[in-house]
Amino acid sequence: MDECIFCKIGAGIAPSTKLYEDSDHLGFLDLYPAAPGHCLLIPKKHYDYIWDIDNIDKFFFVAQKIAKHFQKVTNQPIVYSLIHGEGVKHAHLHIIPRTDPKTGVKISEAFKGVKMDDLTAHEVQEKFRIPVL
């Protein structure tokens, strides 16, 4: 865990702007979002890649819960998701709400975003936080 930033975030050692959390998963805002609400979903246990996750069905159940919440918040049926396995070597899924129905999100541009400031992060967190059921 010493080297993995996502392990530190999952353990609460490194800061994040949380949107969802349970005992095994954490969803938090991407610092360089492609759109407001751009969420990274990680398992708290370290796995290098998505396809290594034990009980992957639970991971994708949480992903679906987040996506359904984003549909409700944005009133848009489209929620983008992306697994690319690069950047941070810890399994993670990008879940990106479609907040602009005219332009959507160009996935090729998704990782060229501008770093979000703390005030904006707090405002986005308030809008997109997933209620614990």
DSSP file (Angstrom, degrees, kcal/mol; ACC not computed):
  #  RESIDUE AA STRUCTURE BP1 BP2  ACC     N-H-->O    O-->H-N    N-H-->O    O-->H-N    TCO  KAPPA ALPHA  PHI   PSI    X-CA   Y-CA   Z-CA
    1    1 A M              0   0    0      0, 0.0     7,-0.2     0, 0.0     3,-0.1   0.000 360.0 360.0 360.0 -16.7    0.0    0.0    0.0
    2    2 A D        +     0   0    0      1,-0.2     6,-0.0     5,-0.1     0, 0.0   0.820 360.0  32.5 -57.8 -32.9    2.9    2.4    0.4
    3    3 A E  S    S+     0   0    0      1,-0.0     2,-0.7     4,-0.0    -1,-0.2   0.703  96.8  90.6 -99.1 -21.6    3.1    3.2   -3.3
    4    4 A C     >  -     0   0    0      1,-0.2     4,-1.8    -3,-0.1     5,-0.1  -0.675  51.9-165.7 -90.0 114.8   -0.5    3.0   -4.4
    5    5 A I  H  > S+     0   0    0     -2,-0.7     4,-2.3     1,-0.2     9,-0.2   0.857  91.0  54.1 -64.6 -35.4   -2.4    6.3   -4.2
    6    6 A F  H  > S+     0   0    0      2,-0.2     4,-2.8     1,-0.2    -1,-0.2   0.857 105.8  52.5 -70.5 -32.6   -5.8    4.6   -4.6
    7    7 A C  H  > S+     0   0    0      2,-0.2     4,-1.8     1,-0.2     6,-0.2   0.907 110.8  48.5 -63.8 -40.5   -5.0    2.2   -1.7
    8    8 A K  H  <>S+     0   0    0     -4,-1.8     5,-2.3     2,-0.2     6,-1.4   0.898 112.6  47.5 -65.8 -40.2   -4.3    5.3    0.4
    9    9 A I  H ><5S+     0   0    0     -4,-2.3     3,-1.2     4,-0.2    -2,-0.2   0.934 111.7  50.3 -65.2 -45.6   -7.5    7.0   -0.7
   10   10 A G  H 3<5S+     0   0    0     -4,-2.8    -1,-0.2     1,-0.3    -2,-0.2   0.817 111.4  48.7 -61.8 -31.7   -9.5    3.8    0.0
   11   11 A A  T 3<5S-     0   0    0     -4,-1.8    -1,-0.3    -5,-0.2    -2,-0.2   0.520 115.8-115.2 -85.6  -6.3   -8.0    3.6    3.5
   12   12 A G  T < 5S+     0   0    0     -3,-1.2    -3,-0.2    -4,-0.5    -2,-0.1   0.605  87.3 113.8  82.7  11.4   -8.7    7.2    4.2
   13   13 A I  S   <S+     0   0    0     -5,-2.3    -4,-0.2    -6,-0.2    -5,-0.1   0.867  74.4  45.0 -81.4 -39.9   -5.0    8.1    4.4
   14   14 A A  S    S-     0   0    0     -6,-1.4    -2,-0.2    -9,-0.2    -1,-0.1  -0.812  97.9-105.7-103.6 147.1   -5.1   10.3    1.3
   15   15 A P        +     0   0    0      0, 0.0     2,-0.3     0, 0.0    -2,-0.1  -0.320  42.6 163.5 -73.6 153.2   -7.9   12.8    0.7
   16   16 A S        -     0   0    0     -7,-0.1     2,-0.8    -4,-0.1    14,-0.1  -0.967  43.1-114.2-155.9 163.2  -10.7   12.4   -1.8
   17   17 A T        -     0   0    0     12,-0.4    12,-2.6    -2,-0.3     2,-0.1  -0.872  44.1-145.9-103.4  99.3  -14.1   13.9   -2.5
   18   18 A K  E     +A   28   0A   0     -2,-0.8    10,-0.3    10,-0.2     3,-0.1  -0.386  34.2 167.6 -76.0 138.0  -16.4   10.9   -1.8
   19   19 A L  E    S+     0   0A   0      8,-3.5   111,-3.0     1,-0.4     2,-0.3   0.623  75.4   9.5-110.8 -30.7  -19.5   10.2   -3.7
   20   20 A Y  E     +A   27   0A   0      7,-2.1     7,-3.1   109,-0.2    -1,-0.4  -0.994  62.9 173.5-151.0 142.8  -20.1    6.6   -2.5
   21   21 A E  E     +A   26   0A   0     -2,-0.3     2,-0.2     5,-0.2     5,-0.2  -0.955   7.1 156.7-153.8 136.6  -18.6    4.4    0.1
   22   22 A D        -     0   0    0      3,-2.2    -2,-0.0    -2,-0.3   110,-0.0  -0.756  62.0 -78.3-136.5-170.1  -19.3    0.9    1.6
   23   23 A S  S    S+     0   0    0     -2,-0.2     3,-0.1     1,-0.2     0, 0.0   0.763 127.9  25.2 -66.7 -23.5  -17.1   -1.6    3.3
   24   24 A D  S    S+     0   0    0      1,-0.1    20,-3.0    20,-0.1    21,-0.5   0.571 118.9  47.4-115.5 -12.9  -15.5   -2.8    0.1
   25   25 A H  E     - B   0  43A   0     18,-0.3    -3,-2.2    19,-0.1     2,-0.4  -0.916  51.4-164.3-136.1 155.0  -15.8    0.1   -2.5
   26   26 A L  E     -AB  21  42A   0     16,-2.3    16,-2.7    -2,-0.3     2,-0.5  -0.987   1.9-166.9-140.7 131.2  -15.2    3.8   -2.8
   27   27 A G  E     +AB  20  41A   0     -7,-3.1    -8,-3.5    -2,-0.4    -7,-2.1  -0.979  22.3 164.8-114.6 125.5  -16.5    6.2   -5.4
   28   28 A F  E     -AB  18  40A   0     12,-2.2    12,-3.1    -2,-0.5   -10,-0.2  -0.944  40.6 -86.9-140.9 158.7  -14.8    9.6   -5.5
   29   29 A L  E     - B   0  39A   0    -12,-2.6   -12,-0.4    -2,-0.3     2,-0.3  -0.405  40.8-119.0 -68.4 137.1  -14.6   12.6   -7.8
   30   30 A D        -     0   0    0      8,-2.8     7,-0.1     1,-0.1    86,-0.1  -0.573  15.8-137.4 -69.8 135.9  -11.8   12.5  -10.4
   31   31 A L  S    S+     0   0    0      1,-0.3    85,-2.6    -2,-0.3    -1,-0.1   0.777 103.0  39.8 -67.5 -25.9   -9.5   15.5   -9.8
   32   32 A Y  S    S-     0   0    0     83,-0.2    81,-0.5    81,-0.0    -1,-0.3  -0.655  92.5-165.9-121.5  72.4   -9.4   16.2  -13.6
   33   33 A P        -     0   0    0      0, 0.0    81,-0.4     0, 0.0    63,-0.0  -0.254  28.8-154.0 -72.5 145.3  -13.0   15.5  -14.6
   34   34 A A  S    S-     0   0    0      1,-0.3    72,-0.2    79,-0.1    77,-0.1   0.709  89.3  -4.0 -79.2 -23.7  -14.3   15.1  -18.1
   35   35 A A  S >  S-     0   0    0     75,-0.1     3,-2.1    70,-0.1    -1,-0.3  -0.964  98.3 -71.6-159.2 158.3  -17.7   16.4  -16.8
   36   36 A P  T 3  S+     0   0    0      0, 0.0     3,-0.1     0, 0.0    85,-0.0  -0.366 121.9  26.1 -56.4 132.5  -19.2   17.4  -13.5
   37   37 A G  T 3  S+     0   0    0      1,-0.3    58,-0.1    -7,-0.1     2,-0.1   0.321  77.1 163.7  94.7  -6.9  -19.7   14.2  -11.4
   38   38 A H    <   -     0   0    0     -3,-2.1    -8,-2.8    58,-0.1     2,-0.3  -0.256  23.1-165.7 -49.8 114.6  -16.9   12.2  -13.1
   39   39 A C  E     -BC  29  95A   0     56,-3.0    56,-2.8   -10,-0.2     2,-0.5  -0.819  22.7-150.3-114.1 143.6  -16.4    9.4  -10.6
   40   40 A L  E     -BC  28  94A   0    -12,-3.1   -12,-2.2    -2,-0.3     2,-0.5  -0.972  14.7-159.0-108.3 126.1  -13.7    6.8  -10.0
   41   41 A L  E     +BC  27  93A   0     52,-2.6    52,-2.0    -2,-0.5   -14,-0.2  -0.924  18.1 172.7-106.0 126.8  -15.0    3.6   -8.5
   42   42 A I  E     -B   26   0A   0    -16,-2.7   -16,-2.3    -2,-0.5     2,-0.3  -0.941  35.3-120.2-129.3 151.7  -12.3    1.5   -6.8
   43   43 A P  E     -B   25   0A   0      0, 0.0   -18,-0.3     0, 0.0     4,-0.2  -0.728  25.1-134.9 -79.1 143.6  -12.3   -1.7   -4.7
   44   44 A K  S    S+     0   0    0    -20,-3.0     2,-0.3    -2,-0.3   -19,-0.1   0.845  90.3  75.6 -69.5 -31.3  -10.7   -0.8   -1.3
   45   45 A K  S    S-     0   0    0    -21,-0.5     2,-0.4     1,-0.1   -21,-0.0  -0.602  99.7-104.6 -76.7 140.7   -8.6   -4.0   -1.5
   46   46 A H        +     0   0    0     -2,-0.3     2,-0.3    44,-0.1    -2,-0.1  -0.524  48.1 161.1 -74.6 126.9   -5.8   -3.7   -4.0
   47   47 A Y        -     0   0    0     -2,-0.4    44,-3.4    -4,-0.2     6,-0.1  -0.983  35.7-140.6-134.6 138.3   -6.2   -5.4   -7.4
   48   48 A D  S    S+     0   0    0     -2,-0.3     2,-0.3    42,-0.3    42,-0.1   0.917  84.0  18.4 -65.1 -41.8   -4.0   -4.3  -10.3
   49   49 A Y  S >  S-     0   0    0     42,-0.1     3,-2.0    40,-0.1     4,-0.4  -0.920  76.7-114.3-134.1 154.6   -6.8   -4.6  -12.8
   50   50 A I  G >  S+     0   0    0     -2,-0.3     3,-1.8     1,-0.3    -1,-0.1   0.880 114.0  59.7 -49.6 -44.1  -10.6   -4.8  -12.9
   51   51 A W  G 3  S+     0   0    0      1,-0.3    -1,-0.3    -3,-0.0     5,-0.1   0.536  97.6  60.9 -72.4  -4.3  -10.5   -8.3  -14.2
   52   52 A D  G <  S+     0   0    0     -3,-2.0    -1,-0.3     2,-0.1    -2,-0.2   0.563  76.9 119.3 -91.6 -11.7   -8.6   -9.5  -11.1
   53   53 A I    X   -     0   0    0     -3,-1.8     3,-0.7    -4,-0.4     2,-0.2  -0.339  61.7-134.3 -65.7 126.7  -11.4   -8.4   -8.6
   54   54 A D  T 3  S+     0   0    0      1,-0.2     5,-0.1    -2,-0.1    -1,-0.1  -0.532  93.5  16.2 -69.0 146.0  -12.9  -11.2   -6.5
   55   55 A N  T >> S+     0   0    0     -2,-0.2     3,-1.4     1,-0.1     4,-1.1   0.923  76.1 173.4  53.9  48.4  -16.7  -10.9   -6.5
   56   56 A I  H <>  +     0   0    0     -3,-0.7     4,-2.4     1,-0.3     5,-0.2   0.754  69.6  70.5 -60.0 -24.0  -16.6   -8.6   -9.5
   57   57 A D  H 3> S+     0   0    0      1,-0.2     4,-1.7     2,-0.2    -1,-0.3   0.883  97.2  49.8 -61.3 -37.3  -20.4   -8.8   -9.6
   58   58 A K  H <> S+     0   0    0     -3,-1.4     4,-2.0     2,-0.2    -1,-0.2   0.889 108.6  53.1 -67.1 -39.3  -20.6   -6.8   -6.4
   59   59 A F  H  X S+     0   0    0     -4,-1.1     4,-2.1     1,-0.2    -2,-0.2   0.933 112.6  43.3 -60.5 -46.9  -18.2   -4.2   -7.9
   60   60 A F  H  X S+     0   0    0     -4,-2.4     4,-2.2     2,-0.2    -1,-0.2   0.754 107.4  60.2 -75.5 -22.9  -20.4   -3.8  -11.0
   61   61 A F  H  X S+     0   0    0     -4,-1.7     4,-2.0    -5,-0.2    -1,-0.2   0.918 108.2  45.5 -63.6 -43.2  -23.6   -3.7   -8.8
   62   62 A V  H  X S+     0   0    0     -4,-2.0     4,-2.4     2,-0.2    -2,-0.2   0.912 110.5  53.6 -65.0 -42.6  -22.1   -0.6   -7.1
   63   63 A A  H  X S+     0   0    0     -4,-2.1     4,-2.6     1,-0.2    -2,-0.2   0.911 109.4  48.7 -57.8 -42.8  -21.2    0.8  -10.5
   64   64 A Q  H  X S+     0   0    0     -4,-2.2     4,-2.9     2,-0.2     5,-0.2   0.901 108.7  53.5 -64.5 -40.8  -24.8    0.3  -11.6
   65   65 A K  H  X S+     0   0    0     -4,-2.0     4,-1.9     2,-0.2    -2,-0.2   0.916 111.7  45.4 -59.7 -44.0  -26.1    2.0   -8.5
   66   66 A I  H  X S+     0   0    0     -4,-2.4     4,-2.5     2,-0.2    -2,-0.2   0.936 113.4  49.4 -65.5 -46.6  -23.9    5.0   -9.1
   67   67 A A  H  X S+     0   0    0     -4,-2.6     4,-2.3     1,-0.2    -2,-0.2   0.912 110.5  49.9 -60.8 -43.9  -24.9    5.2  -12.8
   68   68 A K  H  X S+     0   0    0     -4,-2.9     4,-1.8     1,-0.2    -1,-0.2   0.884 110.6  50.7 -62.5 -38.1  -28.6    4.9  -12.0
   69   69 A H  H  X S+     0   0    0     -4,-1.9     4,-2.6    -5,-0.2    -2,-0.2   0.918 108.8  51.4 -64.4 -43.2  -28.1    7.7   -9.5
   70   70 A F  H  X S+     0   0    0     -4,-2.5     4,-2.6     1,-0.2     6,-0.3   0.889 106.9  54.0 -61.5 -39.7  -26.4    9.9  -12.1
   71   71 A Q  H  X>S+     0   0    0     -4,-2.3     4,-1.6     1,-0.2     5,-0.8   0.915 111.5  45.6 -59.2 -42.5  -29.3    9.3  -14.5
   72   72 A K  H  <5S+     0   0    0     -4,-1.8    -2,-0.2     2,-0.2    -1,-0.2   0.925 114.3  47.0 -66.6 -45.7  -31.7   10.6  -11.9
   73   73 A V  H  <5S+     0   0    0     -4,-2.6    -2,-0.2     1,-0.2    -1,-0.2   0.893 123.3  32.8 -65.2 -41.4  -29.6   13.6  -10.9
   74   74 A T  H  <5S-     0   0    0     -4,-2.6    -1,-0.2     2,-0.2    -2,-0.2   0.614  96.2-133.1 -92.2 -13.5  -28.9   14.7  -14.5
   75   75 A N  T  <5 +     0   0    0     -4,-1.6    -3,-0.2    -5,-0.3    -4,-0.1   0.854  68.3 123.7  58.4  35.1  -32.2   13.5  -16.0
   76   76 A Q      < -     0   0    0     -5,-0.8    -1,-0.2    -6,-0.3    -2,-0.2  -0.985  59.4-148.7-125.2 135.2  -30.1   12.0  -18.8
   77   77 A P  S    S+     0   0    0      0, 0.0     2,-0.5     0, 0.0    -6,-0.1   0.722  75.9  85.1 -75.8 -19.2  -30.3    8.3  -19.8
   78   78 A I        +     0   0    0     20,-0.1    20,-1.3    -7,-0.1     2,-0.4  -0.720  46.7 168.4 -92.8 127.6  -26.6    8.2  -20.9
   79   79 A V  E     -D   97   0A   0     -2,-0.5     2,-0.2    18,-0.2   -12,-0.1  -0.989  26.3-140.0-131.4 124.2  -23.9    7.6  -18.3
   80   80 A Y  E     -D   96   0A   0     16,-2.9    16,-2.9    -2,-0.4     2,-0.3  -0.526  18.1-173.2 -83.8 149.3  -20.4    6.9  -19.7
   81   81 A S  E     -D   95   0A   0     14,-0.2     2,-0.4    -2,-0.2    14,-0.2  -0.993   1.4-175.0-140.2 149.1  -18.1    4.3  -18.3
   82   82 A L  E     -D   94   0A   0     12,-1.9    12,-2.6    -2,-0.3     2,-0.5  -0.978  13.3-174.7-149.7 130.3  -14.5    3.5  -19.1
   83   83 A I        +     0   0    0     -2,-0.4    10,-0.1    10,-0.2    -2,-0.0  -0.992  22.4 149.5-119.1 120.7  -12.0    0.9  -18.1
   84   84 A H        -     0   0    0     -2,-0.5    -1,-0.1     8,-0.3     3,-0.1   0.555  42.6-140.4-129.6 -11.9   -8.6    1.4  -19.5
   85   85 A G        +     0   0    0      7,-0.4     2,-0.2     1,-0.2     6,-0.0   0.680  63.7 105.5  67.8  19.8   -6.2    0.0  -16.8
   86   86 A E        +     0   0    0      3,-0.0     2,-1.5     4,-0.0    -1,-0.2  -0.734  55.7  38.5-123.8 174.8   -3.6    2.6  -17.1
   87   87 A G  S    S+     0   0    0     -2,-0.2     2,-0.5    -3,-0.1     0, 0.0  -0.657 118.3  32.2  89.2 -85.1   -2.5    5.6  -15.1
   88   88 A V  S    S-     0   0    0     -2,-1.5     2,-2.3     2,-0.2     4,-0.1  -0.929  79.9-135.4-107.6 127.1   -2.8    4.2  -11.6
   89   89 A K  S    S+     0   0    0     -2,-0.5     2,-0.3     2,-0.1   -40,-0.1  -0.447  75.2  97.0 -84.8  69.3   -2.2    0.5  -11.3
   90   90 A H  S    S-     0   0    0     -2,-2.3   -42,-0.3   -42,-0.1    -2,-0.2  -0.932  89.0 -94.5-150.9 129.8   -5.2   -0.2   -9.1
   91   91 A A        +     0   0    0    -44,-3.4     2,-0.3    -2,-0.3   -42,-0.1  -0.174  59.6 158.1 -49.2 129.9   -8.5   -1.5  -10.5
   92   92 A H        -     0   0    0    -50,-0.2     2,-0.4   -44,-0.1    -7,-0.4  -0.988  31.5-150.3-157.7 151.8  -10.8    1.4  -11.2
   93   93 A L  E     -C   41   0A   0    -52,-2.0   -52,-2.6    -2,-0.3     2,-0.5  -0.985  15.9-139.2-124.0 130.0  -13.8    2.3  -13.3
   94   94 A H  E     -CD  40  82A   0    -12,-2.6   -12,-1.9    -2,-0.4     2,-0.5  -0.786  18.0-171.9 -86.3 128.4  -14.5    5.8  -14.6
   95   95 A I  E     -CD  39  81A   0    -56,-2.8   -56,-3.0    -2,-0.5   -14,-0.2  -0.979   7.0-176.7-123.3 115.7  -18.2    6.6  -14.4
   96   96 A I  E     - D   0  80A   0    -16,-2.9   -16,-2.9    -2,-0.5   -58,-0.1  -0.939  16.9-141.4-124.0 113.4  -19.1    9.9  -16.1
   97   97 A P  E     - D   0  79A   0      0, 0.0     2,-1.0     0, 0.0   -18,-0.2  -0.421  20.9-121.5 -70.9 146.7  -22.5   11.4  -16.1
   98   98 A R        +     0   0    0    -20,-1.3   -20,-0.1     1,-0.2   -63,-0.0  -0.785  41.6 164.7 -86.2 105.1  -23.7   13.1  -19.3
   99   99 A T        +     0   0    0     -2,-1.0    -1,-0.2     1,-0.2     6,-0.0   0.621  63.6  55.3 -99.4 -15.9  -24.4   16.6  -18.1
  100  100 A D     >  -     0   0    0     -3,-0.1     4,-2.9     1,-0.1    -1,-0.2  -0.908  64.4-167.7-120.0 102.7  -24.7   18.3  -21.5
  101  101 A P  T  4 S+     0   0    0      0, 0.0    -1,-0.1     0, 0.0    -2,-0.0   0.705  85.2  52.5 -65.2 -18.6  -27.3   16.6  -23.7
  102  102 A K  T  4 S+     0   0    0      2,-0.1    -2,-0.0     1,-0.1     0, 0.0   0.893 126.3  16.1 -83.5 -41.6  -26.1   18.5  -26.8
  103  103 A T  T  4 S-     0   0    0     -3,-0.2    -1,-0.1     1,-0.2    -5,-0.0   0.714  82.5-173.1-106.6 -24.0  -22.3   17.7  -26.7
  104  104 A G     <  -     0   0    0     -4,-2.9     2,-0.4     1,-0.1    -1,-0.2  -0.329  47.2 -51.7  63.1-148.5  -22.0   14.8  -24.3
  105  105 A V        -     0   0    0     -9,-0.1     2,-1.0   -70,-0.0     3,-0.1  -0.995  40.1-140.6-127.5 129.5  -18.5   13.8  -23.4
  106  106 A K    >>  -     0   0    0     -2,-0.4     3,-2.2     1,-0.2     4,-0.6  -0.808  13.5-157.1 -87.8 106.5  -15.8   13.0  -25.9
  107  107 A I  G >4 S+     0   0    0     -2,-1.0     3,-1.2     1,-0.3     4,-0.4   0.836  91.1  61.9 -56.5 -34.2  -14.0   10.1  -24.3
  108  108 A S  G 34 S+     0   0    0      1,-0.3    -1,-0.3     2,-0.1     3,-0.2   0.763 111.2  40.1 -62.5 -23.1  -10.9   10.8  -26.3
  109  109 A E  G X4 S+     0   0    0     -3,-2.2     3,-1.8     1,-0.1    -1,-0.3   0.439  87.7 101.1-100.0  -2.6  -10.8   14.2  -24.5
  110  110 A A  T << S+     0   0    0     -3,-1.2     3,-0.5    -4,-0.6    -1,-0.1   0.739  81.4  46.9 -61.1 -26.4  -11.8   12.8  -21.1
  111  111 A F  T 3  S+     0   0    0     -4,-0.4    -1,-0.3    -3,-0.2    -2,-0.1   0.073  95.2  73.4-108.6  25.2   -8.4   12.8  -19.6
  112  112 A K  S <  S+     0   0    0     -3,-1.8    -1,-0.2     2,-0.0    -2,-0.1   0.039  71.9 137.1-117.9  22.1   -7.3   16.2  -20.6
  113  113 A G        -     0   0    0    -81,-0.5     2,-0.4    -3,-0.5   -79,-0.1  -0.012  58.4-104.6 -66.6 171.6   -9.5   17.9  -18.1
  114  114 A V        -     0   0    0    -81,-0.4    -1,-0.1     1,-0.1    -2,-0.0  -0.804  43.3 -97.9 -98.0 139.3   -8.7   20.9  -15.9
  115  115 A K        -     0   0    0     -2,-0.4     2,-0.3   -83,-0.2   -83,-0.2  -0.323  39.9-123.9 -60.3 134.6   -8.0   20.2  -12.2
  116  116 A M        -     0   0    0    -85,-2.6     2,-0.1   -86,-0.1    -1,-0.1  -0.613  19.7-131.0 -82.5 135.7  -11.1   20.9  -10.1
  117  117 A D     >  -     0   0    0     -2,-0.3     4,-2.5     1,-0.1     5,-0.2  -0.408  27.0-105.3 -81.2 165.6  -10.7   23.4   -7.2
  118  118 A D  H  > S+     0   0    0      1,-0.2     4,-2.3     2,-0.2     5,-0.2   0.857 117.6  52.4 -62.0 -39.2  -12.0   22.5   -3.7
  119  119 A L  H  > S+     0   0    0      2,-0.2     4,-2.1     1,-0.2    -1,-0.2   0.932 112.1  45.1 -64.2 -45.8  -15.1   24.8   -3.9
  120  120 A T  H  > S+     0   0    0      1,-0.2     4,-2.8     2,-0.2     5,-0.3   0.911 111.1  54.4 -63.2 -42.3  -16.2   23.3   -7.2
  121  121 A A  H  X S+     0   0    0     -4,-2.5     4,-2.7     1,-0.2    -2,-0.2   0.909 108.6  48.8 -58.2 -43.1  -15.5   19.8   -5.8
  122  122 A H  H  X S+     0   0    0     -4,-2.3     4,-2.3     2,-0.2    -1,-0.2   0.918 112.0  48.3 -64.4 -43.4  -17.7   20.4   -2.8
  123  123 A E  H  X S+     0   0    0     -4,-2.1     4,-1.5     2,-0.2    -2,-0.2   0.912 114.3  45.7 -63.2 -43.3  -20.5   21.7   -5.0
  124  124 A V  H  X S+     0   0    0     -4,-2.8     4,-2.7     1,-0.2     5,-0.2   0.902 110.5  54.6 -66.8 -41.0  -20.3   18.8   -7.3
  125  125 A Q  H  X S+     0   0    0     -4,-2.7     4,-2.0    -5,-0.3    -2,-0.2   0.919 106.4  51.5 -58.4 -44.4  -20.1   16.4   -4.4
  126  126 A E  H  < S+     0   0    0     -4,-2.3    -1,-0.2     1,-0.2    -2,-0.2   0.874 114.7  43.3 -61.8 -37.4  -23.3   17.8   -3.0
  127  127 A K  H  < S+     0   0    0     -4,-1.5    -2,-0.2    -5,-0.2    -1,-0.2   0.895 124.6  31.3 -74.4 -41.1  -25.1   17.3   -6.3
  128  128 A F  H  < S+     0   0    0     -4,-2.7    -2,-0.2    -5,-0.1    -3,-0.2   0.467  80.0 129.1-104.0  -3.9  -23.9   13.9   -7.1
  129  129 A R     <  -     0   0    0     -4,-2.0  -109,-0.2    -5,-0.2  -110,-0.1  -0.258  56.9-129.0 -57.0 137.5  -23.4   12.1   -3.7
  130  130 A I        -     0   0    0   -111,-3.0  -109,-0.2     1,-0.0    -1,-0.1  -0.783  20.3-124.0 -92.7 124.3  -25.1    8.8   -3.6
  131  131 A P        -     0   0    0      0, 0.0     2,-0.5     0, 0.0    -1,-0.0  -0.401  23.9-118.2 -66.7 141.8  -27.3    8.2   -0.7
  132  132 A V              0   0    0      1,-0.1  -110,-0.0    -2,-0.1  -112,-0.0  -0.684 360.0 360.0 -80.7 127.9  -26.5    5.2    1.5
  133  133 A L              0   0    0     -2,-0.5    -1,-0.1     0, 0.0     0, 0.0   0.390 360.0 360.0-110.7 360.0  -29.4    2.8    1.5
